[in-house]
């Protein structure tokens, strides 16, 4: 979510220190992993907001599945096109407003369930679904021209 390994390591360290300090406040209402996700997302968002350089939360290459190793990418041309599409998707996700971007990353990139993502963001499942819907529409709109151009080229 942070865009580079150094910042991600610092956020992870901050999150684990926060979790350790707050361990006595864990009530067991949620799964421990959901609780840790929530702490980590909050640590990442706080770092982004405090970053004086205005760095944005991004989707890193490591967060996406390895498109080139998938069975359906049989030729170098297809692998190149899929890599280019992945880069376009990453850029489109990074342009989303923060609340939509976090919802899309947690649900569609990290693979959390709706309930886990909603718990992590401390919102209802319906609110998460609304954010996902808006985020996906914005992604579709951002990628529509690129996909149309690729279809014409094929």
C-alpha positions as a Markdown table, in Angstrom:
| # | Residue | x | y | z |
|---|---|---|---|---|
| 1 | Unk | 0.0 | 0.0 | 0.0 |
| 2 | Unk | 2.9 | 2.4 | 0.6 |
| 3 | Unk | 4.5 | 2.1 | -2.8 |
| 4 | Unk | 8.0 | 1.2 | -1.7 |
| 5 | Unk | 9.5 | -1.5 | 0.6 |
| 6 | Unk | 11.2 | 0.9 | 3.0 |
| 7 | Unk | 8.0 | 2.8 | 3.9 |
| 8 | Unk | 6.1 | -0.5 | 4.1 |
| 9 | Unk | 8.6 | -1.8 | 6.6 |
| 10 | Unk | 8.3 | 1.3 | 8.7 |
| 11 | Unk | 4.5 | 1.1 | 8.7 |
| 12 | Unk | 4.7 | -2.6 | 9.6 |
| 13 | Unk | 7.0 | -1.8 | 12.5 |
| 14 | Unk | 4.7 | 1.0 | 13.7 |
| 15 | Unk | 1.7 | -1.2 | 13.4 |
| 16 | Unk | 3.3 | -4.0 | 15.4 |
| 17 | Unk | 4.4 | -1.6 | 18.1 |
| 18 | Unk | 0.9 | -0.2 | 18.2 |
| 19 | Unk | -0.6 | -3.7 | 18.4 |
| 20 | Unk | 1.7 | -4.7 | 21.2 |
| 21 | Unk | 0.9 | -1.6 | 23.2 |
| 22 | Unk | -2.9 | -2.1 | 22.6 |
| 23 | Unk | -2.9 | -5.9 | 23.2 |
| 24 | Unk | -4.8 | -5.5 | 26.4 |
| 25 | Unk | -7.6 | -3.6 | 24.6 |
| 26 | Unk | -8.2 | -6.4 | 22.1 |
| 27 | Unk | -11.7 | -7.6 | 23.0 |
| 28 | Unk | -12.0 | -10.5 | 20.7 |
| 29 | Unk | -14.9 | -9.0 | 18.8 |
| 30 | Unk | -13.0 | -9.5 | 15.5 |
| 31 | Unk | -10.5 | -12.0 | 14.3 |
| 32 | Unk | -6.9 | -11.1 | 15.4 |
| 33 | Unk | -5.9 | -10.8 | 11.7 |
| 34 | Unk | -8.7 | -8.2 | 11.1 |
| 35 | Unk | -7.6 | -6.3 | 14.2 |
| 36 | Unk | -4.0 | -6.3 | 12.9 |
| 37 | Unk | -5.2 | -5.2 | 9.4 |
| 38 | Unk | -7.1 | -2.4 | 10.9 |
| 39 | Unk | -4.1 | -1.2 | 12.9 |
| 40 | Unk | -1.8 | -1.5 | 9.8 |
| 41 | Unk | -4.2 | 0.4 | 7.6 |
| 42 | Unk | -4.5 | 3.1 | 10.1 |
| 43 | Unk | -0.7 | 3.3 | 10.5 |
| 44 | Unk | -0.3 | 3.5 | 6.7 |
| 45 | Unk | -3.0 | 6.2 | 6.4 |
| 46 | Unk | -1.4 | 8.2 | 9.2 |
| 47 | Unk | 2.0 | 8.0 | 7.6 |
| 48 | Unk | 0.5 | 9.1 | 4.2 |
| 49 | Unk | -1.3 | 12.0 | 5.8 |
| 50 | Unk | 1.8 | 13.1 | 7.8 |
| 51 | Unk | 4.2 | 12.8 | 4.9 |
| 52 | Unk | 5.2 | 16.3 | 4.1 |
| 53 | Unk | 6.1 | 15.4 | 0.6 |
| 54 | Unk | 2.5 | 14.4 | -0.1 |
| 55 | Unk | 3.3 | 10.9 | -1.2 |
| 56 | Unk | 0.2 | 8.9 | -2.2 |
| 57 | Unk | -0.6 | 5.3 | -1.2 |
| 58 | Unk | 0.1 | 3.1 | -4.2 |
| 59 | Unk | -0.4 | -0.4 | -5.4 |
| 60 | Unk | 3.0 | -2.0 | -5.6 |
| 61 | Unk | 4.0 | -4.5 | -8.2 |
| 62 | Unk | 4.3 | -7.1 | -5.5 |
| 63 | Unk | 0.7 | -6.7 | -4.5 |
| 64 | Unk | -0.6 | -7.9 | -7.9 |
| 65 | Unk | -0.6 | -11.5 | -9.0 |
| 66 | Unk | 2.2 | -12.4 | -11.4 |
| 67 | Unk | 0.5 | -11.9 | -14.7 |
| 68 | Unk | 3.5 | -13.1 | -16.7 |
| 69 | Unk | 3.5 | -16.5 | -15.0 |
| 70 | Unk | -0.2 | -17.2 | -15.6 |
| 71 | Unk | -1.0 | -20.0 | -18.0 |
| 72 | Unk | -3.1 | -17.8 | -20.3 |
| 73 | Unk | -0.1 | -15.5 | -21.2 |
| 74 | Unk | 1.3 | -17.8 | -23.8 |
| 75 | Unk | 3.3 | -15.4 | -26.0 |
| 76 | Unk | 5.8 | -12.6 | -25.3 |
| 77 | Unk | 3.4 | -10.2 | -26.9 |
| 78 | Unk | 0.6 | -11.3 | -24.6 |
| 79 | Unk | 2.8 | -11.0 | -21.6 |
| 80 | Unk | 3.9 | -7.5 | -22.6 |
| 81 | Unk | 0.3 | -6.4 | -23.1 |
| 82 | Unk | -0.7 | -7.9 | -19.8 |
| 83 | Unk | 2.2 | -6.2 | -18.1 |
| 84 | Unk | 1.2 | -2.9 | -19.7 |
| 85 | Unk | -2.5 | -3.4 | -18.6 |
| 86 | Unk | -1.3 | -4.2 | -15.0 |
| 87 | Unk | 0.6 | -0.9 | -15.0 |
| 88 | Unk | -2.4 | 1.0 | -16.2 |
| 89 | Unk | -4.6 | -0.6 | -13.6 |
| 90 | Unk | -2.1 | 0.3 | -10.9 |
| 91 | Unk | -2.0 | 3.9 | -12.1 |
| 92 | Unk | -5.8 | 4.0 | -12.2 |
| 93 | Unk | -6.1 | 2.6 | -8.6 |
| 94 | Unk | -3.5 | 5.2 | -7.4 |
| 95 | Unk | -5.7 | 8.0 | -8.8 |
| 96 | Unk | -8.8 | 7.0 | -6.8 |
| 97 | Unk | -9.8 | 9.1 | -3.8 |
| 98 | Unk | -8.2 | 7.6 | -0.6 |
| 99 | Unk | -11.4 | 6.0 | 0.8 |
| 100 | Unk | -12.2 | 4.3 | -2.5 |
| 101 | Unk | -8.5 | 3.3 | -3.1 |
| 102 | Unk | -8.2 | 1.6 | 0.3 |
| 103 | Unk | -11.4 | -0.3 | -0.1 |
| 104 | Unk | -10.4 | -1.5 | -3.6 |
| 105 | Unk | -6.9 | -2.5 | -2.4 |
| 106 | Unk | -8.1 | -4.4 | 0.6 |
| 107 | Unk | -10.9 | -6.2 | -1.2 |
| 108 | Unk | -9.6 | -6.7 | -4.8 |
| 109 | Unk | -5.9 | -6.6 | -4.4 |
| 110 | Unk | -5.3 | -8.1 | -1.0 |
| 111 | Unk | -8.3 | -10.4 | -1.3 |
| 112 | Unk | -10.0 | -9.7 | 2.0 |
| 113 | Unk | -13.6 | -10.7 | 2.3 |
| 114 | Unk | -16.3 | -8.0 | 2.4 |
| 115 | Unk | -16.6 | -8.5 | 6.2 |
| 116 | Unk | -12.9 | -8.4 | 6.8 |
| 117 | Unk | -12.4 | -5.3 | 4.7 |
| 118 | Unk | -15.4 | -3.6 | 6.4 |
| 119 | Unk | -14.1 | -4.5 | 9.8 |
| 120 | Unk | -10.6 | -3.2 | 8.9 |
| 121 | Unk | -12.0 | 0.1 | 7.7 |
| 122 | Unk | -14.5 | 0.3 | 10.6 |
| 123 | Unk | -17.5 | 0.7 | 8.3 |
| 124 | Unk | -20.5 | -1.4 | 7.6 |
| 125 | Unk | -20.4 | -4.0 | 4.8 |
| 126 | Unk | -23.0 | -1.9 | 2.9 |
| 127 | Unk | -20.7 | 1.1 | 3.1 |
| 128 | Unk | -17.8 | -1.0 | 1.9 |
| 129 | Unk | -19.8 | -2.3 | -1.0 |
| 130 | Unk | -20.8 | 1.3 | -1.9 |
| 131 | Unk | -17.1 | 2.4 | -1.8 |
| 132 | Unk | -16.1 | -0.7 | -3.9 |
| 133 | Unk | -18.9 | 0.1 | -6.4 |
| 134 | Unk | -17.9 | 3.7 | -6.8 |
| 135 | Unk | -14.2 | 2.8 | -7.0 |
| 136 | Unk | -14.8 | 0.1 | -9.6 |
| 137 | Unk | -16.9 | 2.5 | -11.7 |
| 138 | Unk | -14.1 | 5.1 | -11.6 |
| 139 | Unk | -11.5 | 2.4 | -12.5 |
| 140 | Unk | -13.7 | 1.3 | -15.4 |
| 141 | Unk | -14.1 | 4.8 | -16.6 |
| 142 | Unk | -10.3 | 5.4 | -16.3 |
| 143 | Unk | -9.5 | 2.2 | -18.2 |
| 144 | Unk | -12.2 | 2.3 | -20.8 |
| 145 | Unk | -10.3 | 4.3 | -23.4 |
| 146 | Unk | -7.2 | 2.1 | -23.1 |
| 147 | Unk | -9.2 | -1.1 | -23.4 |
| 148 | Unk | -11.0 | 0.2 | -26.5 |
| 149 | Unk | -7.7 | 1.1 | -28.1 |
| 150 | Unk | -6.3 | -2.4 | -27.3 |
| 151 | Unk | -9.4 | -4.0 | -28.8 |
| 152 | Unk | -9.0 | -2.0 | -32.0 |
| 153 | Unk | -5.3 | -3.0 | -32.3 |
| 154 | Unk | -6.2 | -6.7 | -32.0 |
